[in-house]
């Protein structure tokens, strides 16, 4: 077979390298279970709830954030199984009469049936200018989802192994968005002591990219998976909206709607197949308690997130997180994300933040779940 041992990994890396030029990430949210609708501050609000752009202190005049997030879920151990199959297939090319190798080849191929692997990548930048009149956060972010699937055909398991004419396939789907916009919000005092509500909106240009690549296992080549070739793209207008309500100084309730205008993009045709990448509205509610030393937050995805119309893969979570803040110099964070669908796993999260010199800070977050589900996020911030 004309495959390298990292063919699927290259598929994922090709997505990541393209996304890193544009995307968005929030390491604080990652470390706190993915919360942010009611707990994000003015610098991270564009990624969670534009209404939170008003969440700043009197000493905040400017903020800059650069971040990256990468996660993978390989519940079927697909990468290692393909690697194992490739090694046996290579040996069989030179010993095609070896009955033991033929049996191992069939067993390794059978292990690949209905396997799946997903990777999510986000990277981005935000520049925020908070003020009491119209607080603003200018940002660019990208989110890229990759799903790889294998399908083994029974006829390939019968008779002498034949890599040249096998029908078993590897199918990779890539879909992503690049958003460039401005989150704007304003707070309004209510006629009740200490209560206020903030309303935010994010008009944005959205560039959508989708790629479909399917081939037989024997014909799969990493060089054919290239976002610079057969991908489909479209540029549209979209928007996010949000509202936050503070009944007390320390409690915030939030509701966010992202991508309120649904979009669809058909991929290229590969091996006689085509898919449709979906950008659908996502609604999330949140609540947060925030004091100088402690923040506790919870978010709930009201709607599930789908990626491709033809693939039964969707995610929806309930999240909780907490942050201990040592006088704004250092932070320790932890959280838990509960999956509400069968296509993702529960994860535990943790992270730290450092801001020893007041203006410059670094945050790191990570999550881990069963079945090879893991991710990491990092960001740097500058506030004045």
PyMOL commands that set and color helices and strands:
alter all, ss='L'
color gray80, all
select helices_A, chain A and resi 7-19+27-31+45-47+50-54+78-94+99-111+154-157+163-165+222-224
alter helices_A, ss='H'
color red, helices_A
select strands_A, chain A and resi 63-73+116-129+135-151+169-189+196-216+232-246+251-258+263-266+276-279+282-290+294-301+305-306+314-315+317-326+330-339+347-354+360-369+373-383
alter strands_A, ss='S'
color yellow, strands_A
deselect
rebuild
show_as cartoon
